[in-house]
């Protein structure tokens, strides 16, 4: 006798119901989404006993006739799709034809519905997936679905439900998320005669945000809107300092569908940078609009998760939009035209992503709207990226200039006009040693130099930042409205160098070597380098084959010292072999190069040099972290200072 048997329809329906109907909130979600697909402009949800006893969803949508009211109870019966091709181009919320049959399998379900053009409606009743009855009914246009006695025929599932308060909370959360994606639809939620939620339709989402989360929350949000690579990203990100201890308030909507998406969470985290404390998250409302064919919503029984066809494009679009909003509204480091000239292009360079099936990106020169190298890309001539020694010095340190009358420079105006390109061979300092205010040998060198009268209130792009001094020759101390800011001079200089190299200084990225350097490679490394000459040139290496397993370096990235270039190149190839990714070569290598060239901790900076460093940070797209992810600055609010002194 065969051990394999076919399950009955009743068992199949209960299994399907177990996937779709997790709790009362699942029923609310499915029925409300059906109402939206029907074009409803007002939806009323009524629950009793947390949804255990009854859940009713009434709308003013297009309604159904008697035939459709009966047919919707059959599994996999739907009006949303009709062919296999439609599965890959879904524009509606529902499409499987599972929700109504699954709900009917575990409840006593009543459907009252009427189309606007018919004089009367129809009422259909089904209990536990069987014993259907149908009769005419007087009802307004639209549909009302009432599910009673949840899990009455599956008592084991009923025992897993939580308290009434918990189930109500889940329902409020589900309906709130849907309402945030449809500000033009009115929603009402009633629970045991109480109104838990009532929000009218509005021309924008702002009134609904204030209503749901409060004025303080709404006032902390920064709006953004950007279209990139066929993806439109709209929404809000909380300003820096306004954080939560969970990701629950990072809400994502894809084509108006509330979802959870690890790639989007990753993009938000990268855009916010390491300024966040560990375990803290900035609230966000992210609305993604893209062609239906570019997103797969059929990967989870409850459609809670989605999969993107071009995941890296989505990450780049969200990251660019969020980082631009935060950067534009930065209260410490101002925005300059150079810093935010092209956020998409800068973001693509600062966060190059690599996938095994992607071609290597031309990090330095590819247009922002084309992340893949084309087959006919021709290498840029070496003369276009070769620089003089003067340009090398310019690329490898902060450009120094006096910022108006606020600073008292130790040299005259004629020198100040020419100090943008400091002429020095000292790779550890951002300006020439002879232009520093060096104390005498007998004069004590205090760890903290306070120069209040030399640093009056300044206007770093309207931030009101005022330099106070340098702590331990490592941290720049400045006052800002509402508190203090500490800037790590080494991490800040790393960020400046990193972005200057990626963006190119005066159109150049590398330094020409007076004496080319030959390097012997293994056959495997030689083959890799030969296949990727163009990619190496993009980050500043001009490489020429020089024998069977030997190459000749004619140029190297401007931020790399010439000492031990061979060892540096071998180490770089070893890292490429470890990660197995060519595209991250540029970011990792340049980050290390910037670290070696940056001013170090305990290197003495004058107030003028500190001001120059802050000014150069204003040209950065992402000044909040060094290339390795460490924060460049810390904010200490006045309220925190007062709390520590016991004033609050």
Backbone torsions as a table, in degrees:
resi	resn	phi	psi	omega
1	UNK	NA	135.0	-177.3
2	UNK	-67.3	139.5	176.9
3	UNK	-85.1	-20.1	-177.9
4	UNK	-89.4	130.2	179.4
5	UNK	-136.2	153.2	179.4
6	UNK	-85.2	131.0	-178.6
7	UNK	-74.4	150.9	179.0
8	UNK	-73.1	162.4	179.1
9	UNK	-61.6	-35.0	-178.9
10	UNK	-63.9	-44.3	179.1
11	UNK	-67.1	-41.5	179.4
12	UNK	-60.3	-42.3	-179.7
13	UNK	-64.7	-37.8	179.6
14	UNK	-70.4	-34.6	175.8
15	UNK	-64.9	-45.6	178.2
16	UNK	-62.3	-39.4	179.3
17	UNK	-63.6	-33.0	178.4
18	UNK	-65.0	-28.0	178.3
19	UNK	-82.0	-38.0	-174.5
20	UNK	-87.5	-42.8	-174.8
21	UNK	-102.1	91.8	177.2
22	UNK	-82.8	-39.6	-176.1
23	UNK	-159.1	175.7	-179.7
24	UNK	-54.7	-34.7	179.7
25	UNK	-61.5	-30.5	178.0
26	UNK	-64.0	-39.6	178.4
27	UNK	-65.5	-44.4	178.6
28	UNK	-58.4	-45.5	-179.2
29	UNK	-58.9	-49.7	-176.0
30	UNK	-64.8	-42.8	-177.4
31	UNK	-70.9	-39.3	178.3
32	UNK	-66.1	-39.8	177.6
33	UNK	-64.3	-36.8	174.2
34	UNK	-61.7	-38.8	178.2
35	UNK	-63.9	-40.6	178.3
36	UNK	-65.8	-40.7	176.6
37	UNK	-62.1	-26.9	179.7
38	UNK	-85.2	4.7	176.7
39	UNK	80.9	25.2	-178.2
40	UNK	-67.7	144.5	175.4
41	UNK	-111.1	-10.0	175.9
42	UNK	-144.8	129.1	-177.6
43	UNK	-129.4	128.3	179.2
44	UNK	-117.9	124.5	179.5
45	UNK	-112.2	128.7	178.3
46	UNK	-125.4	129.8	-179.5
47	UNK	-129.0	152.8	175.1
48	UNK	-129.5	136.7	178.5
49	UNK	55.3	45.7	179.0
50	UNK	66.6	17.1	-179.2
51	UNK	96.2	-9.7	179.8
52	UNK	-66.9	-47.9	-175.5
53	UNK	-78.4	-42.4	-177.2
54	UNK	-160.4	144.4	172.0
55	UNK	-135.3	124.3	179.7
56	UNK	-126.9	132.2	177.5
57	UNK	-126.5	116.5	-179.1
58	UNK	-117.8	138.0	-179.4
59	UNK	-137.5	170.3	176.9
60	UNK	-111.7	35.2	-179.2
61	UNK	-76.4	-161.1	-172.8
62	UNK	-75.7	-16.7	177.9
63	UNK	72.5	-178.8	-178.9
64	UNK	-134.1	156.5	171.3
65	UNK	-89.5	179.9	-174.6
66	UNK	-62.4	-40.3	-179.0
67	UNK	-63.4	-45.9	-179.7
68	UNK	-67.4	-34.4	179.5
69	UNK	-62.5	-33.8	176.7
70	UNK	-81.5	-39.8	-176.0
71	UNK	-68.0	-30.8	-178.3
72	UNK	-66.0	-13.8	178.8
73	UNK	-82.3	-14.2	178.3
74	UNK	-81.5	135.8	179.1
75	UNK	-57.3	141.0	176.2
76	UNK	61.6	33.5	172.0
77	UNK	-107.7	121.9	-174.6
78	UNK	-151.6	154.4	174.7
79	UNK	-100.6	0.7	-171.2
80	UNK	-84.8	-36.9	179.3
81	UNK	-133.3	160.3	-179.2
82	UNK	-135.7	-12.3	-177.6
83	UNK	-144.1	169.7	-179.7
84	UNK	-62.4	-35.7	-178.9
85	UNK	-63.5	-29.2	-178.6
86	UNK	-66.6	-23.4	-178.8
87	UNK	-62.3	-29.3	-176.2
88	UNK	-97.3	12.5	178.6
89	UNK	-147.9	58.6	-172.1
90	UNK	-89.2	122.5	179.7
91	UNK	-110.5	-6.2	-179.1
92	UNK	-102.4	171.3	177.6
93	UNK	-80.4	-48.2	176.7
94	UNK	-96.8	155.0	178.0
95	UNK	-164.3	-12.8	-175.0
96	UNK	-87.8	-22.6	-175.0
97	UNK	72.0	29.6	-177.7
98	UNK	-107.7	-25.0	-169.2
99	UNK	-62.4	-56.9	-176.4
100	UNK	-62.0	-47.9	177.5
101	UNK	-60.4	-36.8	179.9
102	UNK	-68.0	-42.2	177.8
103	UNK	-65.1	-41.8	-179.7
104	UNK	-64.9	-25.3	-177.7
105	UNK	-72.7	-21.4	-175.0
106	UNK	-125.7	13.1	178.4
107	UNK	-141.7	175.4	166.8
108	UNK	-100.5	108.1	-166.9
109	UNK	-107.2	133.3	175.5
110	UNK	-124.7	131.2	178.2
111	UNK	-120.4	122.2	172.1
112	UNK	-116.8	126.7	-175.0
113	UNK	-151.2	150.8	177.2
114	UNK	-152.9	137.0	172.6
115	UNK	-82.5	153.5	-174.9
116	UNK	-64.9	-30.8	-175.1
117	UNK	-86.1	-2.8	-179.9
118	UNK	-105.1	147.1	-176.3
119	UNK	-75.6	-24.3	-179.1
120	UNK	-139.3	160.8	-179.2
121	UNK	-104.4	-164.2	-178.9
122	UNK	-138.0	147.7	176.4
123	UNK	-121.2	128.2	-179.9
124	UNK	-121.4	136.5	179.3
125	UNK	-127.3	137.3	177.6
126	UNK	-147.2	137.9	-178.2
127	UNK	-123.9	120.8	177.5
128	UNK	62.4	26.2	177.4
129	UNK	83.4	9.9	179.3
130	UNK	-150.0	177.2	-179.7
131	UNK	61.4	61.4	179.8
132	UNK	-77.8	136.9	172.1
133	UNK	-128.9	148.8	-177.3
134	UNK	-138.2	140.4	177.2
135	UNK	-158.4	154.9	176.1
136	UNK	-64.2	152.8	-178.3
137	UNK	-149.6	145.7	172.6
138	UNK	-90.6	119.5	-177.8
139	UNK	-155.8	157.0	178.2
140	UNK	-70.5	162.8	176.8
141	UNK	-58.0	141.7	-178.1
142	UNK	119.6	-159.6	-176.5
143	UNK	-139.4	139.5	171.4
144	UNK	-127.0	122.4	178.8
145	UNK	-114.4	125.7	-179.6
146	UNK	-122.3	118.5	179.2
147	UNK	-109.6	118.1	-178.0
148	UNK	-112.5	154.8	173.7
149	UNK	55.2	62.9	-179.3
150	UNK	-59.5	132.2	178.9
151	UNK	60.0	31.8	179.2
152	UNK	-64.1	-28.7	-179.6
153	UNK	-103.2	5.7	175.8
154	UNK	-133.4	71.8	-173.9
155	UNK	-60.5	-28.2	179.1
156	UNK	-63.4	-38.6	178.1
157	UNK	-69.2	-35.0	-178.4
158	UNK	-64.0	-31.7	-179.3
159	UNK	-68.1	-17.8	-178.8
160	UNK	-86.9	-7.5	178.0
161	UNK	-68.3	150.1	-178.7
162	UNK	-90.3	-169.8	-179.1
163	UNK	-66.3	164.5	179.9
164	UNK	-58.7	-43.6	-179.3
165	UNK	-61.6	-40.7	180.0
166	UNK	-66.1	-45.4	-179.4
167	UNK	-66.4	-37.1	176.3
168	UNK	-62.3	-40.9	-179.8
169	UNK	-62.1	-41.6	178.4
170	UNK	-63.6	-38.8	179.5
171	UNK	-66.5	-43.5	177.8
172	UNK	-60.8	-41.2	-179.9
173	UNK	-63.8	-45.3	179.7
174	UNK	-61.1	-48.9	-176.9
175	UNK	-68.3	-35.8	177.7
176	UNK	-63.4	-43.6	178.4
177	UNK	-60.9	-43.5	179.1
178	UNK	-64.9	-41.0	-180.0
179	UNK	-64.6	-32.6	178.6
180	UNK	-67.8	-21.0	179.0
181	UNK	-94.4	-7.0	-176.4
182	UNK	-139.6	72.9	-178.0
183	UNK	-69.1	-15.1	-179.5
184	UNK	-89.9	6.4	178.5
185	UNK	-117.1	136.1	177.7
186	UNK	-85.8	138.4	-179.7
187	UNK	-128.2	140.1	174.8
188	UNK	-134.3	133.2	176.6
189	UNK	-124.8	121.4	178.3
190	UNK	-116.7	137.5	179.4
191	UNK	-132.0	112.5	178.9
192	UNK	51.5	44.3	178.6
193	UNK	85.1	-7.9	178.5
194	UNK	-98.7	145.4	176.0
195	UNK	-92.9	111.8	179.4
196	UNK	-88.0	-28.1	-177.5
197	UNK	-152.7	133.0	176.0
198	UNK	-150.2	108.8	-176.6
199	UNK	-134.0	119.1	179.2
200	UNK	-73.9	166.4	175.1
201	UNK	-67.9	151.3	-177.1
202	UNK	-145.3	154.8	-179.8
203	UNK	-71.2	-16.6	177.9
204	UNK	-142.5	172.5	-176.8
205	UNK	-84.1	-14.8	-173.2
206	UNK	-58.9	-46.6	178.4
207	UNK	-59.6	-35.3	-179.1
208	UNK	-70.2	-35.8	177.4
209	UNK	-63.7	-46.3	178.7
210	UNK	-61.6	-39.3	-178.6
211	UNK	-67.9	-41.6	-175.9
212	UNK	-77.5	-39.3	-169.4
213	UNK	-115.9	-10.5	179.5
214	UNK	97.6	162.9	-176.2
215	UNK	-69.5	-36.2	179.8
216	UNK	-61.8	-44.5	178.3
217	UNK	-61.9	-48.9	-178.4
218	UNK	-62.5	-37.0	179.8
219	UNK	-70.5	-18.3	-179.7
220	UNK	-88.9	-4.4	-175.3
221	UNK	-88.5	139.6	175.8
222	UNK	-108.9	123.9	-177.9
223	UNK	-79.5	154.7	173.4
224	UNK	-152.3	156.7	177.9
225	UNK	-156.1	129.5	-178.4
226	UNK	-156.6	142.6	173.8
227	UNK	-118.0	125.6	-175.5
228	UNK	-148.7	128.3	175.7
229	UNK	55.9	39.1	178.9
230	UNK	78.3	6.8	-179.3
231	UNK	-116.3	124.9	176.2
232	UNK	-99.3	125.9	179.9
233	UNK	-116.8	115.8	174.4
234	UNK	-121.7	162.0	173.8
235	UNK	146.5	-155.9	-174.8
236	UNK	-143.1	145.6	173.1
237	UNK	-129.5	139.1	-179.7
238	UNK	-69.1	142.7	177.3
239	UNK	-62.9	160.8	-179.3
240	UNK	-62.5	138.5	-178.6
241	UNK	98.0	-17.9	178.0
242	UNK	-101.2	97.4	-172.4
243	UNK	-130.6	166.7	175.9
244	UNK	-128.6	164.4	-177.0
245	UNK	-92.2	9.0	175.1
246	UNK	-147.0	167.0	-179.5
247	UNK	-86.7	5.5	-174.3
248	UNK	-60.2	-28.9	-178.3
249	UNK	-94.7	12.9	167.6
250	UNK	-96.8	99.1	-172.9
251	UNK	-104.6	132.6	-175.0
252	UNK	-120.8	135.6	179.1
253	UNK	-130.3	124.5	177.9
254	UNK	-114.0	114.6	-174.8
255	UNK	51.4	45.7	177.4
256	UNK	69.7	12.9	178.1
257	UNK	-104.4	120.5	176.1
258	UNK	-66.1	127.4	-177.2
259	UNK	-141.4	169.4	168.1
260	UNK	-111.9	133.3	-175.0
261	UNK	-143.5	112.4	178.6
262	UNK	-60.6	-41.3	178.3
263	UNK	-61.2	-38.5	-179.9
264	UNK	-70.9	-39.7	175.3
265	UNK	-59.2	-40.4	178.8
266	UNK	-63.8	-41.9	-179.8
267	UNK	-63.3	-40.7	178.8
268	UNK	-63.4	-44.3	-178.9
269	UNK	-62.2	-43.9	-179.4
270	UNK	-67.2	-37.1	-180.0
271	UNK	-68.2	-36.5	179.1
272	UNK	-73.0	-26.4	176.5
273	UNK	76.3	-174.1	-176.0
274	UNK	-82.4	9.1	178.7
275	UNK	-67.6	-20.7	179.6
276	UNK	-73.9	141.8	173.1
277	UNK	-68.9	154.9	178.1
278	UNK	-61.4	130.3	179.9
279	UNK	84.4	7.4	178.3
280	UNK	-113.0	149.1	-176.6
281	UNK	-137.1	140.9	176.1
282	UNK	-87.0	125.6	177.3
283	UNK	-58.0	147.2	-178.8
284	UNK	-154.2	148.4	170.2
285	UNK	-122.7	110.7	-175.2
286	UNK	-113.8	119.8	178.2
287	UNK	-112.1	112.5	179.0
288	UNK	-103.7	129.9	175.4
289	UNK	-122.5	124.0	-177.4
290	UNK	-151.1	164.7	178.1
291	UNK	-57.5	137.1	-178.4
292	UNK	-54.8	-31.7	-178.8
293	UNK	-71.1	-12.1	-178.6
294	UNK	-94.4	2.8	178.7
295	UNK	-136.5	134.4	-179.8
296	UNK	-103.8	112.7	179.6
297	UNK	-96.8	1.4	-175.0
298	UNK	-99.9	48.6	-178.1
299	UNK	-119.4	-0.6	-178.2
300	UNK	-144.7	139.7	-177.9
301	UNK	-54.8	-36.0	-179.2
302	UNK	-98.8	8.7	-179.9
303	UNK	57.5	30.3	-179.1
304	UNK	-80.1	-25.7	179.6
305	UNK	-116.1	153.1	178.1
306	UNK	-131.8	164.9	176.8
307	UNK	-129.5	133.9	-177.3
308	UNK	-97.8	141.4	177.0
309	UNK	-67.2	-43.5	178.7
310	UNK	-115.9	79.8	-174.0
311	UNK	-61.8	-40.0	-177.3
312	UNK	-69.4	-30.6	175.0
313	UNK	-65.8	-40.1	178.4
314	UNK	-64.4	-46.1	179.4
315	UNK	-59.1	-45.7	-178.4
316	UNK	-63.8	-41.0	-178.3
317	UNK	-65.6	-46.2	-180.0
318	UNK	-66.3	-44.5	-178.2
319	UNK	-61.8	-42.9	179.7
320	UNK	-64.1	-45.7	-178.0
321	UNK	-64.2	-44.5	-177.7
322	UNK	-69.2	-46.0	-178.5
323	UNK	-64.5	-35.7	177.6
324	UNK	-65.0	-40.3	178.7
325	UNK	-64.4	-45.0	179.4
326	UNK	-66.4	-40.5	-178.4
327	UNK	-66.8	-41.2	-178.5
328	UNK	-65.4	-32.5	-177.4
329	UNK	-101.7	19.2	179.7
330	UNK	-64.7	130.8	-178.2
331	UNK	-91.5	-3.1	-176.9
332	UNK	-113.8	-62.4	-179.6
333	UNK	-96.3	118.5	-175.6
334	UNK	-71.4	165.7	178.0
335	UNK	-96.0	135.8	173.0
336	UNK	-115.1	163.7	179.9
337	UNK	-60.1	-34.0	-179.4
338	UNK	-72.2	-35.0	-177.9
339	UNK	-68.4	-32.8	-175.7
340	UNK	-121.8	28.0	-175.6
341	UNK	-62.1	-43.5	178.7
342	UNK	-143.5	87.1	-176.1
343	UNK	-58.5	-36.5	-178.1
344	UNK	-64.8	-43.6	-178.9
345	UNK	-67.7	-42.5	178.8
346	UNK	-63.7	-44.0	-180.0
347	UNK	-62.0	-38.8	-180.0
348	UNK	-62.8	-35.0	179.5
349	UNK	-77.6	-40.0	-175.5
350	UNK	-73.4	-27.7	-177.9
351	UNK	-127.9	61.9	179.0
352	UNK	-69.2	127.8	179.3
353	UNK	-102.0	152.7	-179.2
354	UNK	-131.9	132.9	171.9
355	UNK	-128.3	143.9	-175.6
356	UNK	-56.7	-29.0	-177.8
357	UNK	-93.2	8.3	179.3
358	UNK	-101.1	148.3	173.0
359	UNK	-75.6	155.8	179.6
360	UNK	-67.7	134.1	-177.5
361	UNK	-83.9	141.1	172.6
362	UNK	-79.0	92.2	-170.3
363	UNK	-61.9	-36.3	-171.7
364	UNK	-83.4	-30.4	-169.5
365	UNK	-130.5	-3.7	-178.4
366	UNK	-66.5	142.1	173.2
367	UNK	-61.9	153.7	-175.7
368	UNK	-65.0	-27.8	-176.2
369	UNK	-92.3	12.1	179.0
370	UNK	-141.3	101.1	-173.9
371	UNK	-86.5	-5.3	-175.9
372	UNK	-113.6	141.7	176.8
373	UNK	-72.9	135.3	178.3
374	UNK	-85.0	160.5	-174.8
375	UNK	-67.9	-26.7	-175.8
376	UNK	-96.5	15.7	176.9
377	UNK	-61.5	129.8	177.7
378	UNK	-107.4	140.6	-178.5
379	UNK	-60.7	144.9	175.5
380	UNK	-73.0	134.2	-179.5
381	UNK	-56.4	146.3	-178.0
382	UNK	-59.0	-34.0	-179.1
383	UNK	-62.3	-22.7	-179.0
384	UNK	-78.1	-15.4	-178.6
385	UNK	-122.1	6.5	179.8
386	UNK	-89.1	137.2	-179.1
387	UNK	-124.4	165.9	175.0
388	UNK	-84.0	176.2	176.9
389	UNK	-63.1	-36.0	178.5
390	UNK	-61.9	-42.8	179.2
391	UNK	-67.6	-33.8	175.7
392	UNK	-59.3	-47.1	179.2
393	UNK	-62.6	-38.0	179.2
394	UNK	-64.4	-38.5	-177.3
395	UNK	-74.5	-25.7	-168.9
396	UNK	-96.5	8.0	179.7
397	UNK	-155.4	169.0	179.5
398	UNK	-67.9	131.0	173.0
399	UNK	-67.4	131.2	-172.2
400	UNK	-109.4	129.9	173.3
401	UNK	-153.2	154.1	179.0
402	UNK	-78.2	135.7	-174.7
403	UNK	-99.4	58.4	175.2
404	UNK	81.2	-164.7	-172.4
405	UNK	-74.0	-4.0	-175.2
406	UNK	-70.0	-23.3	-176.6
407	UNK	-113.0	147.2	177.4
408	UNK	-103.4	96.5	-176.9
409	UNK	-75.1	146.0	-179.2
410	UNK	-82.4	19.2	179.9
411	UNK	-146.9	168.7	-174.7
412	UNK	-78.8	176.8	-177.2
413	UNK	-65.5	-36.7	-178.3
414	UNK	-62.4	-39.2	177.2
415	UNK	-69.5	-38.7	-177.7
416	UNK	-62.4	-32.6	-178.1
417	UNK	-70.9	-23.3	-175.9
418	UNK	-105.9	8.2	-173.0
419	UNK	-88.9	7.4	177.7
420	UNK	-67.9	-24.8	177.5
421	UNK	-121.2	84.2	-176.3
422	UNK	-64.4	135.2	-179.4
423	UNK	-99.1	94.7	-179.6
424	UNK	-152.8	152.7	177.2
425	UNK	-100.9	1.2	-179.2
426	UNK	-80.0	109.5	-175.9
427	UNK	-79.8	-5.6	-176.1
428	UNK	-93.8	-13.5	-174.5
429	UNK	-118.8	146.7	-177.4
430	UNK	-81.1	-13.5	177.3
431	UNK	-138.1	164.9	-177.7
432	UNK	-60.7	142.0	-179.1
433	UNK	-59.4	-34.4	-176.1
434	UNK	-69.4	-13.6	-179.9
435	UNK	-98.2	7.0	177.8
436	UNK	-91.7	153.3	177.1
437	UNK	-89.6	86.5	-175.9
438	UNK	-85.0	130.1	176.2
439	UNK	-72.9	158.2	177.9
440	UNK	-70.4	166.0	-177.2
441	UNK	-64.9	-32.5	-178.5
442	UNK	-83.3	-16.0	-177.8
443	UNK	-80.8	131.6	179.6
444	UNK	-65.9	147.7	179.5
445	UNK	-108.3	95.2	-177.9
446	UNK	-65.8	150.2	178.4
447	UNK	-69.8	-28.4	-178.6
448	UNK	-127.5	123.0	-178.5
449	UNK	-108.6	111.0	-178.3
450	UNK	-98.4	121.7	-175.0
451	UNK	-130.8	64.8	-175.5
452	UNK	-62.6	-44.1	-175.9
453	UNK	-75.0	-23.1	175.9
454	UNK	-83.7	-6.6	-177.1
455	UNK	-133.3	70.0	176.9
456	UNK	-66.1	171.7	178.5
457	UNK	-54.6	126.7	-175.7
458	UNK	-114.8	175.8	-177.3
459	UNK	-126.0	74.6	174.5
460	UNK	-75.6	79.8	180.0
461	UNK	67.1	28.0	177.3
462	UNK	84.4	12.0	-178.2
463	UNK	-86.4	-14.8	-177.7
464	UNK	71.1	21.9	-178.4
465	UNK	-71.9	136.0	-178.5
466	UNK	-128.9	119.0	-179.7
467	UNK	-70.8	135.1	178.7
468	UNK	-110.1	-39.6	-178.4
469	UNK	167.4	-166.1	-179.2
470	UNK	-128.4	128.1	-177.3
471	UNK	-98.1	125.2	177.1
472	UNK	54.9	29.4	-179.0
473	UNK	51.7	29.7	-177.0
474	UNK	-137.5	-31.5	-172.1
475	UNK	-124.9	122.5	176.6
476	UNK	-78.3	129.2	-178.8
477	UNK	-108.7	129.1	-179.9
478	UNK	-142.6	151.4	175.4
479	UNK	-98.5	140.0	175.1
480	UNK	-130.2	159.4	177.5
481	UNK	-55.5	118.2	177.7
482	UNK	93.6	10.5	178.1
483	UNK	160.2	-159.3	180.0
484	UNK	-122.2	158.3	173.3
485	UNK	-134.3	135.4	174.9
486	UNK	-110.8	129.3	-178.5
487	UNK	-117.4	123.8	176.3
488	UNK	-75.2	111.6	-173.3
489	UNK	-63.6	-35.6	180.0
490	UNK	-69.4	-48.8	180.0
491	UNK	-63.7	-39.2	179.8
492	UNK	-64.9	-42.7	179.8
493	UNK	-66.5	-37.0	174.9
494	UNK	-56.6	-47.5	-179.4
495	UNK	-61.1	-42.8	-179.8
496	UNK	-61.0	-48.6	-179.0
497	UNK	-63.1	-42.5	-177.4
498	UNK	-57.7	-49.3	-177.7
499	UNK	-73.8	-31.6	176.8
500	UNK	-64.7	-38.1	178.7
501	UNK	-68.5	-44.7	-178.2
502	UNK	-64.2	-39.9	-178.5
503	UNK	-81.8	-19.9	-179.1
504	UNK	86.3	131.5	177.2
505	UNK	-101.0	118.9	-176.3
506	UNK	54.1	34.9	177.8
507	UNK	76.0	12.9	-176.9
508	UNK	-121.9	152.7	-179.9
509	UNK	-129.7	-12.2	-172.0
510	UNK	-138.4	166.8	178.9
511	UNK	-114.1	133.6	177.7
512	UNK	-76.3	131.7	178.5
513	UNK	-86.8	129.8	177.0
514	UNK	-65.4	-36.4	177.4
515	UNK	-120.6	106.9	179.8
516	UNK	-56.3	149.9	-178.0
517	UNK	-109.6	129.6	177.1
518	UNK	-98.8	141.5	-178.0
519	UNK	-134.7	130.4	175.4
520	UNK	-89.1	135.7	-177.7
521	UNK	-123.9	161.5	172.1
522	UNK	-72.6	160.0	178.8
523	UNK	-56.2	-38.4	-179.3
524	UNK	-66.6	-45.1	179.3
525	UNK	-66.2	-36.5	179.4
526	UNK	-63.7	-42.1	179.1
527	UNK	-64.7	-39.3	-179.6
528	UNK	-65.4	-46.2	-178.6
529	UNK	-63.5	-42.4	-179.0
530	UNK	-61.9	-34.1	179.6
531	UNK	-78.4	-16.2	-173.4
532	UNK	-125.3	33.8	-179.3
533	UNK	-58.9	-40.0	-177.7
534	UNK	-66.1	-39.1	179.9
535	UNK	-67.2	-38.1	176.4
536	UNK	-65.4	-38.1	179.4
537	UNK	-64.7	-32.0	-179.2
538	UNK	-62.5	-26.8	-179.8
539	UNK	-104.8	10.7	170.3
540	UNK	111.8	-1.0	178.1
541	UNK	-93.8	123.9	169.2
542	UNK	-101.7	109.2	-171.6
543	UNK	-113.9	138.2	178.7
544	UNK	-131.1	124.5	176.1
545	UNK	-57.0	139.0	-174.3
546	UNK	-141.4	62.2	-177.8
547	UNK	112.8	-174.0	-173.0
548	UNK	-63.5	-55.0	-178.9
549	UNK	-124.9	37.9	-177.4
550	UNK	-132.5	141.2	174.9
551	UNK	-122.8	161.0	177.6
552	UNK	-121.6	124.7	176.9
553	UNK	-91.5	115.2	176.6
554	UNK	-94.2	-26.0	178.0
555	UNK	-144.6	151.5	177.4
556	UNK	-134.1	160.6	178.2
557	UNK	-55.0	142.6	-171.5
558	UNK	-62.7	-27.8	-175.5
559	UNK	-85.5	-4.1	-177.7
560	UNK	-94.5	130.9	175.8
561	UNK	-70.9	151.1	-176.7
562	UNK	-75.2	-19.3	179.8
563	UNK	-65.3	130.4	176.1
564	UNK	57.1	41.0	175.9
565	UNK	-62.8	-35.7	179.7
566	UNK	-60.6	-46.7	178.1
567	UNK	-63.5	-38.8	178.5
568	UNK	-62.2	-42.6	-178.2
569	UNK	-67.0	-42.4	177.3
570	UNK	-62.0	-42.6	179.2
571	UNK	-62.8	-39.0	178.9
572	UNK	-63.3	-44.4	178.9
573	UNK	-64.6	-36.0	178.2
574	UNK	-64.3	-39.3	178.7
575	UNK	-66.8	-38.1	177.3
576	UNK	-61.5	-41.8	178.4
577	UNK	-63.1	-34.4	-179.7
578	UNK	-69.3	-46.4	-176.3
579	UNK	-86.0	-17.3	177.0
580	UNK	64.2	28.8	-177.0
581	UNK	-137.8	123.8	179.9
582	UNK	-78.1	-29.5	-172.1
583	UNK	-74.1	-30.1	178.9
584	UNK	-78.0	-3.1	176.7
585	UNK	-53.8	-47.3	-174.9
586	UNK	-64.1	-49.6	-175.7
587	UNK	-63.5	-51.1	-177.2
588	UNK	-62.2	-43.4	-176.9
589	UNK	-66.6	-47.9	-178.2
590	UNK	-66.6	-33.0	177.1
591	UNK	-62.3	-43.9	179.4
592	UNK	-67.2	-40.0	179.5
593	UNK	-63.6	-42.6	178.9
594	UNK	-62.7	-37.7	179.5
595	UNK	-62.4	-40.2	-178.3
596	UNK	-69.9	-32.2	-176.1
597	UNK	-89.5	-14.6	-173.0
598	UNK	-74.3	155.4	173.6
599	UNK	-61.3	141.8	-173.5
600	UNK	-95.2	164.8	169.6
601	UNK	-62.4	143.7	-179.3
602	UNK	75.9	1.2	168.8
603	UNK	-76.6	127.8	-173.3
604	UNK	-73.8	123.0	175.6
605	UNK	-112.3	136.0	172.4
606	UNK	-78.7	171.5	178.7
607	UNK	-62.4	-36.5	179.0
608	UNK	-65.0	-40.4	179.2
609	UNK	-66.8	-39.9	177.2
610	UNK	-62.2	-41.2	177.9
611	UNK	-63.9	-39.3	178.3
612	UNK	-63.7	-38.7	179.3
613	UNK	-65.1	-43.0	178.1
614	UNK	-63.8	-40.6	179.4
615	UNK	-62.0	-39.3	179.1
616	UNK	-70.5	-31.1	175.9
617	UNK	-63.1	-27.8	179.2
618	UNK	-66.8	-16.9	177.0
619	UNK	-88.6	-4.4	-177.8
620	UNK	-86.4	144.2	176.7
621	UNK	-76.0	-33.8	-178.4
622	UNK	-132.5	78.4	-174.2
623	UNK	-81.1	0.4	-170.1
624	UNK	-84.9	-10.2	-179.1
625	UNK	-146.5	154.4	174.4
626	UNK	-78.2	171.2	-178.6
627	UNK	-60.7	-19.1	-179.8
628	UNK	-91.0	-4.5	177.3
629	UNK	101.4	-2.3	177.0
630	UNK	-76.6	147.8	178.7
631	UNK	-68.5	146.2	176.2
632	UNK	-93.1	-19.0	-176.5
633	UNK	-148.4	156.4	175.3
634	UNK	-128.8	134.1	176.4
635	UNK	-100.7	134.5	175.4
636	UNK	-120.8	109.9	-175.0
637	UNK	-74.3	156.4	178.3
638	UNK	-63.7	-35.7	178.6
639	UNK	-64.2	-36.4	176.8
640	UNK	-67.0	-40.1	178.0
641	UNK	-63.1	-44.7	179.7
642	UNK	-65.1	-35.7	178.4
643	UNK	-65.6	-41.6	180.0
644	UNK	-65.4	-31.0	178.4
645	UNK	-87.1	4.5	177.1
646	UNK	75.9	18.4	179.1
647	UNK	-83.9	-14.5	179.8
648	UNK	-128.4	NA	NA
